[in-house]
Each structure stands twice: as structure tokens, then as C-alpha cells.
Amino acid sequence: MTRRDSDEVEIDAPPLYDFGDKVASRFTIRNDGTFAGKDIGEVLVCKGDVGYVTGIGTFLQQFYIYSVEFIAHGYRVGMKARELIPLDGQPSGDGSGAGL
């Protein structure tokens, strides 16, 4: 059985972010085991870190996963829209318009 965050199928709509969009992380993100070269639980991104969308994929045929290049860290991290805040006037990924 696969656990999902919600019943919403995000990919029924266009992605909230596009290539090159400037975004910030809403949360501190730790390695869940999918980031090679870092230990599980190691911090990958801190709340407020700024990056740019470099790719858009999907996960579980439900969510968009945005590949975000965090320049200060020198690597890319896959993130859901709800984990991001737009910095160039796009709508908020969580639908609330709330900031950091």
C-alpha cells in the first residue's frame, strides 16, 4: 500500500512552477535516502534557502516534483510545490499565498 499526502491529484493541473523560477524552501529538508552521497537524515536544504527550478517530474502519478538547484549548496533537490515559496511573483505552492 502506498501512502499519499492527500487525495488531490496535482498533475491534473499544470505545474505551479516553471523552468528558471526563483523559489525558497518553506522547510528544512532532510535526506530521505534518495539523495546519493548524503546520510539519511542529513540536512539538504534549510528553511529559506533560495534556488531555481531546473526540472519538473512527477511522483506516484499524483504530485509534481520540482528539481531545484540550490546555488549556495551546489546541488539539486527534488521538492513538492507545498515545500516551496515563490520569489518572483508566482502563486504560492500551498495555495495559501503565505510566505516563509
C-alpha positions as CSV (number, residue, x, y, z in Angstrom):
1,M,0.0,0.0,0.0
2,T,1.3,3.4,-0.9
3,R,0.8,6.3,1.5
4,R,-0.2,9.6,-0.1
5,D,-0.2,13.1,1.4
6,S,-3.7,13.8,0.2
7,D,-6.4,12.6,-2.3
8,E,-5.6,15.5,-4.6
9,V,-4.1,14.6,-8.0
10,E,-1.9,17.6,-8.5
11,I,-0.9,16.5,-12.0
12,D,-4.4,17.1,-13.3
13,A,-3.5,20.8,-13.5
14,P,-0.4,22.4,-15.0
15,P,2.7,22.8,-12.8
16,L,2.7,25.7,-10.4
17,Y,6.4,26.5,-11.2
18,D,8.3,26.6,-14.5
19,F,11.9,26.3,-15.5
20,G,14.0,29.1,-14.1
21,D,11.6,30.2,-11.4
22,K,13.3,31.5,-8.3
23,V,12.0,29.8,-5.2
24,A,12.8,29.4,-1.5
25,S,12.3,26.4,0.8
26,R,9.4,26.6,3.2
27,F,11.0,23.9,5.4
28,T,14.3,22.3,6.4
29,I,14.6,19.3,4.1
30,R,16.5,16.2,5.2
31,N,17.7,13.3,3.1
32,D,15.1,10.5,3.0
33,G,17.5,8.1,1.4
34,T,17.0,9.2,-2.2
35,F,19.9,11.7,-2.3
36,A,23.1,9.9,-3.1
37,G,26.3,10.8,-1.2
38,K,24.5,12.1,1.9
39,D,23.4,10.2,5.0
40,I,19.7,9.5,5.7
41,G,18.5,12.4,7.9
42,E,21.3,14.7,6.9
43,V,20.1,18.3,6.2
44,L,20.0,19.0,2.4
45,V,18.2,22.4,2.5
46,C,17.4,24.8,5.3
47,K,14.2,26.8,5.6
48,G,14.6,30.0,3.5
49,D,17.4,28.7,1.2
50,V,17.0,30.1,-2.4
51,G,17.1,28.1,-5.6
52,Y,15.9,27.9,-9.2
53,V,13.7,25.3,-10.8
54,T,15.7,23.3,-13.3
55,G,13.4,20.3,-13.9
56,I,9.8,19.1,-13.4
57,G,8.9,15.5,-12.9
58,T,6.1,13.5,-11.3
59,F,5.8,11.1,-8.3
60,L,3.2,8.4,-7.7
61,Q,1.2,9.8,-10.7
62,Q,-0.1,12.4,-8.2
63,F,2.5,15.1,-7.5
64,Y,4.8,17.3,-9.4
65,I,8.4,17.1,-8.2
66,Y,10.5,20.2,-8.9
67,S,14.2,19.8,-9.3
68,V,15.6,22.8,-7.6
69,E,19.2,23.9,-7.9
70,F,20.3,25.5,-4.7
71,I,23.3,27.5,-5.8
72,A,24.8,28.0,-2.3
73,H,24.9,24.3,-1.8
74,G,25.9,23.3,-5.3
75,Y,23.3,20.6,-5.8
76,R,19.7,19.9,-6.9
77,V,17.0,18.6,-4.6
78,G,13.6,17.2,-5.6
79,M,10.8,19.1,-3.9
80,K,7.0,19.2,-3.9
81,A,5.1,22.5,-4.6
82,R,4.0,22.7,-0.9
83,E,7.6,22.8,0.2
84,L,8.4,25.9,-1.9
85,I,7.7,29.6,-1.8
86,P,7.8,31.6,-5.0
87,L,10.2,34.6,-5.1
88,D,9.3,36.1,-8.4
89,G,5.5,36.7,-8.1
90,Q,4.2,33.2,-8.9
91,P,1.4,31.8,-6.8
92,S,2.3,30.0,-3.6
93,G,2.8,26.2,-3.8
94,D,0.5,25.6,-0.9
95,G,-2.4,27.7,-2.2
96,S,-2.4,30.0,0.8
97,G,-0.1,32.8,-0.5
98,A,1.7,32.6,2.8
99,G,5.4,33.4,3.0
100,L,8.2,32.0,5.0
